[in-house]
């Protein structure tokens, strides 16, 4: 057997290759396990290649402490070094953390922030910095209205997919969402996919969207009970468009849909968080004592202090 092995050691892989591999791991493993394997892996998870796409939607949905969520984003987003392309997070508590996201959105294409406490003014103030977006999800954001939507449409000229679904309980007291429909129609003419489930939108509002957004390929109107347009109308006028709703076909389909919405809305994740932040701001240990010490950006498993100055990663061959 030859002494020289043809296979490279794991710690010799280039950073972007490691980042691609680590992207298939669970978030808690990337933050608490991978950094302890070796110094090369520690550097890889603190560099940009692991954080070009950040999906913490599942974790944030169970995170009931806003400061934990804010600190998580403030830790992860800067690691992308301006190369963040996708961010999925739910339950942002205020406009300040949304502004922080916008400050690092130069390369951001996909932004999902459902169930967030964003306001019209908060979105309007940073909409110009989100101009690279092609996909935006503002579903279940009850404080956002036509002003925010109009600002997004004005500045995000590349936007192709917009999700603005609502929960039935949140729209029970709403008289009309036609102002949002008109904002979409007037500022987002290049949309290919639009979701406005359970909006209190009228037939006129939908017709305005259909006449303005001529590139639409998919339209969700599920639960838009005020829309008096049937399948025959869409098949005749828009044969190539896929339309979901406005009527939910079948009693059991309606019940299942309602249960899905309610399970999302009232999800209880009290037993979900297996790790959290300590008071000093570093990531915490597993409750089951997987590790003896809390994870820290600057500490390796053998307690050696790493040089955490910004690394200039070599380009891929």
C-alpha positions as a printed Julia matrix, in Angstrom:
317×3 Matrix{Float64}:
   0.0    0.0     0.0
   1.43   3.38   -0.94
   2.42   5.64    1.94
   0.99   8.72    0.28
  -2.76   8.71    0.61
  -4.75  10.14   -2.28
  -7.42  11.48    0.04
  -7.15  14.89    1.68
  -7.74  15.39    5.37
 -11.0   17.01    6.37
  -9.21  19.93    7.98
  -7.46  20.65    4.67
 -10.65  21.31    2.74
 -11.08  24.83    1.44
 -13.45  26.99    3.53
 -16.26  27.22    0.98
 -16.32  23.41    0.63
 -16.61  23.07    4.4
 -19.32  25.71    4.41
 -21.32  23.77    1.83
 -21.02  20.6     3.92
 -21.92  22.33    7.18
 -25.0   23.89    5.59
 -26.63  20.45    5.7
 -26.25  20.22    9.47
 -28.66  21.44   12.11
 -28.06  24.95   13.39
 -27.18  23.85   16.91
 -24.6   21.41   15.56
 -22.95  24.1    13.45
 -22.78  26.44   16.43
 -21.91  24.02   19.24
 -20.35  20.86   17.79
 -18.45  21.78   14.62
 -16.29  24.51   16.24
 -14.93  21.93   18.7
 -13.7   19.46   16.09
 -10.58  21.34   15.0
  -9.25  24.83   14.5
  -9.88  24.77   10.73
 -13.54  23.93   11.26
 -13.83  26.6    13.94
 -12.53  29.19   11.48
 -14.86  27.89    8.77
 -18.01  28.35   10.87
 -17.0   31.89   11.81
 -16.34  32.81    8.16
 -18.78  33.78    5.41
 -19.2   30.46    3.62
 -21.49  28.94    6.27
 -23.73  31.98    6.47
 -24.62  32.98    2.93
 -27.98  31.34    3.65
 -29.31  31.6     7.21
 -32.45  29.65    8.07
 -33.41  29.9    11.74
 -37.17  29.98   11.17
 -37.83  26.79   13.12
 -35.65  27.85   16.05
 -36.99  31.41   16.15
 -40.57  30.14   16.09
 -39.89  28.56   19.5
 -37.72  31.35   20.84
 -39.95  33.46   23.09
 -37.27  35.86   24.28
 -36.69  38.68   21.83
 -33.21  39.47   23.13
 -32.1   35.91   22.36
 -33.37  36.19   18.81
 -31.81  39.61   18.3
 -28.44  38.44   19.59
 -28.53  35.36   17.41
 -29.06  37.5    14.3
 -26.45  40.02   15.43
 -23.97  37.16   15.74
 -24.73  35.25   12.54
 -25.44  37.95    9.95
 -22.07  39.76   10.22
 -20.32  36.44    9.62
 -21.6   36.51    6.04
 -19.31  39.48    5.37
 -21.87  41.04    3.05
 -22.55  37.84    1.1
 -25.89  36.99    2.76
 -28.28  35.76    0.05
 -31.14  34.25    2.06
 -32.55  34.85    5.51
 -35.48  33.0     7.07
 -36.57  34.03   10.55
 -39.91  34.45   12.26
 -41.13  36.64   15.07
 -38.94  39.74   14.83
 -40.12  41.87   17.74
 -39.35  45.36   16.51
 -38.1   47.57   13.7
 -34.58  47.96   15.1
 -33.53  44.39   14.36
 -35.16  44.65   10.93
 -33.06  47.75   10.31
 -29.97  45.75   11.33
 -30.87  43.11    8.74
 -31.29  45.78    6.08
 -27.85  47.16    6.85
 -26.4   43.82    5.7
 -28.79  43.21    2.79
 -26.56  44.25   -0.11
 -26.64  40.74   -1.6
 -29.92  39.58   -0.05
 -32.28  37.91   -2.53
 -34.7   36.02   -0.28
 -36.12  37.43    2.95
 -38.69  35.61    5.06
 -39.84  37.42    8.21
 -43.39  36.15    8.92
 -45.17  36.82   12.22
 -43.0   39.83   12.93
 -43.85  43.03   14.78
 -42.68  45.28   11.96
 -44.4   48.61   11.4
 -45.06  50.7     8.32
 -42.48  53.31    9.3
 -39.88  50.65   10.06
 -40.24  49.08    6.63
 -40.46  52.39    4.79
 -37.24  53.63    6.39
 -35.15  50.68    5.16
 -36.95  49.61    1.97
 -34.32  51.27   -0.2
 -31.65  48.97    1.26
 -33.63  45.87    0.23
 -33.47  46.62   -3.49
 -31.87  43.25   -4.35
 -34.82  41.2    -3.1
 -36.54  38.78   -5.46
 -38.59  37.0    -2.74
 -40.24  38.57    0.3
 -42.5   37.03    2.93
 -44.38  39.45    5.19
 -47.12  37.0     6.13
 -48.93  37.49    9.46
 -47.25  40.86   10.03
 -50.31  42.64   11.41
 -48.74  46.08   11.87
 -47.64  46.32    8.24
 -49.99  47.99    5.76
 -50.18  49.58    2.32
 -47.51  52.19    3.09
 -44.9   49.51    3.71
 -45.99  47.48    0.69
 -45.82  50.51   -1.56
 -42.3   51.32   -0.33
 -41.19  47.76   -0.99
 -42.66  47.83   -4.49
 -41.07  51.2    -5.21
 -37.53  50.16   -4.26
 -37.5   46.4    -4.91
 -37.79  46.42   -8.68
 -36.5   42.83   -8.94
 -39.22  41.41   -6.67
 -40.84  38.38   -8.28
 -42.52  36.59   -5.34
 -44.45  38.22   -2.52
 -46.17  36.4     0.36
 -48.66  38.37    2.43
 -50.86  35.66    3.91
 -52.85  36.42    7.05
 -54.43  34.41    9.84
 -58.25  34.42   10.06
 -58.17  35.64   13.66
 -56.0   38.61   12.72
 -58.38  39.89   10.04
 -61.64  39.35   11.91
 -62.0   43.06   12.64
 -60.56  44.32    9.35
 -63.08  45.93    7.01
 -61.02  45.81    3.81
 -57.52  45.07    2.52
 -58.18  46.67   -0.86
 -55.64  49.39   -0.1
 -52.96  46.68    0.08
 -54.23  45.13   -3.15
 -53.95  48.48   -4.93
 -50.45  49.02   -3.5
 -49.39  45.66   -4.9
 -50.98  46.36   -8.27
 -49.43  49.82   -8.57
 -45.88  49.01   -7.51
 -45.21  45.29   -8.2
 -46.03  44.73  -11.88
 -43.36  42.06  -12.39
 -44.64  39.64   -9.77
 -44.82  36.0   -10.81
 -46.14  34.64   -7.51
 -48.48  36.32   -5.03
 -50.0   34.91   -1.86
 -52.69  36.89   -0.02
 -54.6   34.14    1.79
 -57.38  35.27    4.16
 -57.19  38.89    3.07
 -60.37  40.94    3.22
 -59.91  41.9    -0.4
 -62.77  42.55   -2.8
 -63.34  41.37   -6.34
 -62.31  44.81   -7.6
 -59.05  44.6    -5.69
 -58.17  41.24   -7.22
 -59.12  42.41  -10.7
 -56.8   45.39  -10.25
 -53.95  43.01   -9.37
 -54.72  40.77  -12.35
 -54.75  43.68  -14.78
 -51.49  45.17  -13.49
 -49.4   42.09  -12.65
 -49.47  40.54  -16.11
 -46.64  38.08  -15.4
 -48.43  36.3   -12.55
 -48.09  32.53  -12.69
 -49.48  31.68   -9.24
 -52.1   33.49   -7.15
 -53.28  32.34   -3.73
 -56.69  33.66   -2.71
 -57.53  30.97   -0.19
 -59.97  32.33    2.38
 -60.63  35.58    0.5
 -64.35  35.13    0.89
 -65.32  38.53   -0.55
 -63.86  37.68   -3.97
 -66.68  36.7    -6.31
 -64.59  35.01   -8.99
 -64.93  31.32   -9.75
 -62.7   28.76  -11.41
 -64.49  29.24  -14.72
 -63.47  32.89  -14.8
 -59.8   32.11  -14.2
 -59.73  29.27  -16.73
 -61.21  31.49  -19.4
 -59.28  34.7   -18.7
 -56.01  33.32  -17.28
 -55.63  29.72  -18.48
 -51.9   29.57  -17.68
 -52.23  30.89  -14.14
 -52.47  28.58  -11.15
 -55.02  29.9    -8.65
 -55.64  28.56   -5.14
 -58.98  29.68   -3.71
 -60.87  31.75   -2.96
 -63.12  28.94   -1.82
 -61.67  26.03    0.14
 -63.11  22.97   -1.56
 -64.62  20.45    0.82
 -65.47  20.58    4.51
 -62.54  18.45    5.65
 -60.1   20.49    3.58
 -61.37  23.6     5.36
 -61.04  21.99    8.79
 -57.51  20.78    8.04
 -56.55  24.2     6.75
 -57.89  25.86    9.9
 -56.02  23.38   12.11
 -52.8   24.03   10.23
 -53.18  27.76   10.7
 -54.02  27.42   14.38
 -51.16  25.01   15.03
 -48.76  27.54   13.52
 -50.34  30.45   15.34
 -50.48  28.87   18.77
 -47.36  26.7    18.51
 -45.89  25.98   21.92
 -42.19  25.24   21.89
 -41.47  25.32   25.61
 -39.58  22.01   25.4
 -37.87  22.68   22.11
 -34.88  24.83   22.98
 -32.04  22.47   23.84
 -29.57  25.35   24.01
 -29.73  29.05   24.54
 -27.66  32.1    25.36
 -25.89  32.55   28.63
 -26.01  35.92   30.33
 -22.56  36.8    28.96
 -23.79  36.56   25.37
 -22.19  33.31   24.21
 -24.07  30.24   23.09
 -25.1   27.96   25.9
 -24.52  24.3    26.52
 -26.93  21.42   25.96
 -29.26  20.8    28.85
 -28.32  17.14   28.69
 -24.7   18.05   29.45
 -23.46  17.21   25.98
 -20.64  19.63   26.68
 -18.99  20.69   29.87
 -18.55  24.3    28.8
 -20.58  26.86   26.91
 -19.66  27.49   23.28
 -17.84  30.71   22.5
 -16.85  32.34   19.23
 -13.3   32.75   20.43
 -12.65  29.56   22.36
 -11.58  26.21   20.94
 -12.33  22.92   22.67
  -8.87  22.68   24.19
  -9.28  26.26   25.5
  -6.74  27.6    23.04
  -7.47  31.18   22.06
  -7.76  31.51   18.29
  -6.86  34.51   16.25
 -10.34  35.71   15.34
  -9.32  38.71   13.26
 -11.28  38.85    9.99
  -9.94  36.22    7.62
  -9.37  36.85    3.95
 -10.61  33.63    2.47
  -8.85  32.37   -0.68
 -10.99  32.09   -3.79
 -12.18  28.67   -4.83
  -9.98  26.95   -7.42
